[in-house]
Amino acid sequence: MLTLVVFLLCTPRWLTCSVSCVLSDGAAGPRMNNNQLYKFSYTTEVLVDRTRGSKEGGAGYRISSDVGINLVWRDPSSKDDQLIQMAISNVRIDPASPRLDKNNVLRGATAESVLGRTNLQALTKPFMVHLRNGKAKAFYSYWTEPATIKNLKRGLASLLQAQLKTGKVIENDVSGRCTVEYKADKGQVTRTKILETCKTAETGFITHSQVLGVSRRSSSVTVFTLQDGFIRSAVAEETHSLAVNARRSTAAKVVSKQTLVLVGTEAIRQEAAGKDVAGVVKSIDAKLAAVGIVAEKVKSQCKGCPSLFEHWQAQQKQLEPASLSKATAPRSFLALIQSIRKASKDEILKVLKSTSKTSLPQVVDAVTSSQTVASLDAMLEFLNFTDAKGLVLQERFLYACGFASHPNKRMLQALLVSGKVGSTDIKESVVIIMGALVHKLCQKGGCNLPVVVQAKKLILGGPDSTQVESEVQMYLLSLKNSMLSEAIPIFTKYAESEVGAYCTIALTALQRYDVSLLTDEVKRTVNRVYHQNQRIYEKNVRAAAADVILSSNPSYMEVKNLLLSIGQLPHEMNKYMLSKIQDILRFQLPCKRCINGMILILSIYRTMKDMISHNYDRFAKVGSSSAFSGFMAQSADVTSTYSLDILYSGSGILRRSNMNIYGASNGAMLHGLQVAIEAQGLESLIAATADEGEENLESFAGMSALLFDIQLRPVTFFKGYSDLMSKMFSMTGEPMNVVKGLILLMDHSEVIQLQSGLKASAEFQGGLAIDISGGMEISLWYRESKTSVNNRGALVVTGNVTVEMDFMRAGVEVSFETEASLDFITTVQFSEYPFLVCMQMDKATFPVSEYMTKYESLSSGKNFVTRMRKKQLVPGSEFPLHQENSNMCKKVFDSSW
């Protein structure tokens, strides 16, 4: 192939004359000579492989043929207005890569045995293309022909489209309506198609998170040489590479090539008389019709594929709760989603109604994540929201809606009209997830859809429509998920509320907004909260306010005032703020806000030059509270970081524990996980005095989780003194589940229309099986408390690129999988003062496996499959925290021993 390209580019000197003569004639495109049959050899091939290639070559096939092209009619008033007839003959099909006989599915096959007689006859029937100024104005073929055959003809006809002048134009061809750039130079014309501009009827869907998304790089270049005003050769190559952003080794590519070479000419008389193209075509063959040059949609039919129910029976064991920590669970989950997307509502209901109680929640995850009309209708019919006993299934449905990759307005409408809800917890989840759907629909440009406008009105007016504390929190959490700019004034108002929970939600929500949206009024409000200019606030509220100040481009005076406050704060908060400042100076998140972070660091250093702000008395505060950030993993593709913030009360009891995990890739940031545990009003248990502003707080402990930028419904461990005492005496030490299930983490689907007329389908999906739980133990006898956050997960990401026709199929699947666990444990001994605090964050050894499968098959059932696998173990470790914590842990475990 390389030799052929070099030969075509190194054309003789007389060819240059041909082109210059054509240009001097004012020709816009190639012109055919009258009464002449041009004989070409034509080859189109397609190859799929992993991006970096493989030793044994890719999967694919090559279709070779002879092509006869002749002029049928020319407009007497314009030499560039031509009707051209094309006929394919002598069709041959071979593998695109060299194959051993035993691995060659096309060994001994003929074009007729592969295509079938009907398809071969249709392919070899003549067809016509109307060219005007080198552009295809109409394509004529037969409506009754299979779409695949018409598309192959369109691919050949599109190869004749060319202009002889340098410049950019918009053209219609088999790929759609695309911007094309031409460059004419010394007997050669190069056509570069800007594939990102192509508009086609077939659209897919993508994951909006850049960190979890898929990137595609595409190119399409055709090189023409001309002889006597017409094409002597055309060599086209089109490449599409797709890669998972977070792991670019999980990547695949499809390469399509076309070669049209003139082998000879023959004198004929086949021109027709007529006034216009339509009349000429009708006179030649009345059955020929203008069917359009843009490719038709091809409906793929799976012969012998199992039904949804049969598929589910084969996968059921992998989705039992005992298997959820294994990679087989998300892999089966992804396969089930693909099957559900092809199923009807009745088929889906049959599976839901026949599934065991233990695996039913996982089926609900899969059906909801499928995001089809049939799957949503089936779920709404299956679930009974008036039944309070169905809480688990209802919440799994709602969470799957929140994590939906491409939700539509029907999903949001279903939540709006959910009617009477039997469980208060489910009502809260409905409203909270409603905010997440509003955000995703607005991302897709649907903010003005009537259903979105209705939902926005509900949640924006919600906080002021009720006096019930839990309902106000519900609406604030929904607004936090929605990320609506209209909610900023509402959060600003509630940041100064007398209810600590309102303040915390409002402040953490403000921290999620882009700094440009936070007005001076917002910043003044947050500073008032931190500095307690108007009233006394709880420590965790002031800590949240400090986070907003530090992350929103603070001015020099804001930074200075914050540093000056250290030493005037409650004992443990002094230590917390000191740790926060030291952590900022020591560690910077790798994200798009790095410039803002550097400005903040410079402001801190500038402030520290002032001895009033930076002195031993202020920077030598002791205590157990801390803030620490570090790297979990670093690679060329993605960087994962963690942060742990621990705030204690003056009596030594946990006030707030906040663990965050972030992922950063290509300048984008994803808040992968946040688990916050809060406790208050527990000082009476150890006869201690509460801190200022917290004397009358009700006993409470609970946990809140944010997963992949979606805020979930908080979980309460206990509320009230009587509930506290009953839980304490019945406490088993077993963690309470916060979120458990299967999440469709990545969902990318697109149809790539190749210039050859073939179509490639690309499907990239990521499935996550996750189990997050947390617990809190208090022992009055040993005067010790322990909080734990346990994270278990299995991740599978698959990418499948397939080129499929009715009679042949070739594809490549790349994937990776892993199983991991992460535990965060805080132990506090308050038998003496200063109390001992030990924090541990452990990662167990986990495997990472990569797979590649290539396959070729014929409709007859003959197939060839090759597989590769690579596995490695990532050693476990305990993530480092500050040195004070290490010293404290030694004392805790020495005393325990």
Buried (B, 14 or more C-beta within 10 A) or exposed (E): EEEEBEEBEEBEEEBBEBBEEBEEEEBBBBBBEEEBBBBBBBBBBBBBBBBEEBEBBBBBBBBBBBBBBBBBBBBEEEBBBBBBBBBBEEBBBBBBBEBEEEBBBBEEBEBEBBBBEEBBEBBBBBBBBBBBBBBBBBBBBBEEBBBBBBBBBBBBBBBBBBBBBEEEBEBBBBBBBBBBBBEBEEBBBBBBBBBEEBEBEBEBEBBBBBBBBBBBBBEBBBBBBBBBBBBBBBBBBBBBBBBBBBBBBBBBBBBBBBBBBBEEBEEEEBBBEBEEBBEBBBEBBEEBBBBBBBBBEBEEEEEEEEBBBEBBEEBBEBBEEEBBBBBBBBBBBBBBBBBBBBBBBEBBBBBBEEBEEEBBBBBBBBBBBBBBEBBBBBBBEBBEBEBBEBBBBBBBBBBBBBBBBBBBBEBBBBBBEBEEBBBEBBBBBBBBBBBBBBBBBBEEEBBEBEBBEEBBEBBBEBBEEEEEEBBBBBBBBBBBBBBBEEBBEBBBBBBBBEBBBBBBBBBBBBBBBEEEEBEEEBBEBBBBBBBBEEEEBBBBBBBBBBBBBBBBBBEEEBBBBBBBBBBEBBBBBBBBBBBBBBBBEEBBBBBEBEEBBEBBBEBBEEBBEEEEBBEEEBBEBEBBBBBBBBEBEEEEBBBBBBBBBBBBBBBBBBBBBBBBBBBBBEEBBBBBBBBBBBBBBBBEBBEBEBBEBBEEBEBBBBBBBBBBBBBBBBBBBBBEBEBBEEBBEEBEEEBEBBBBBBBBBBBBBBBBBBBBBBBBBBBBBBBBBBBBBBBBBBEEEEBBBBBBBBBBBBBBBBBBBBBBBBBBBBBBBBBBBBBBBBBBBBBBBBEEEEBBBBBBBEBBEBEBBBBBBBBBBBBEEBEBEBEBEEEEEBEEEEBEBBEBBEEBBEEBEEEEE
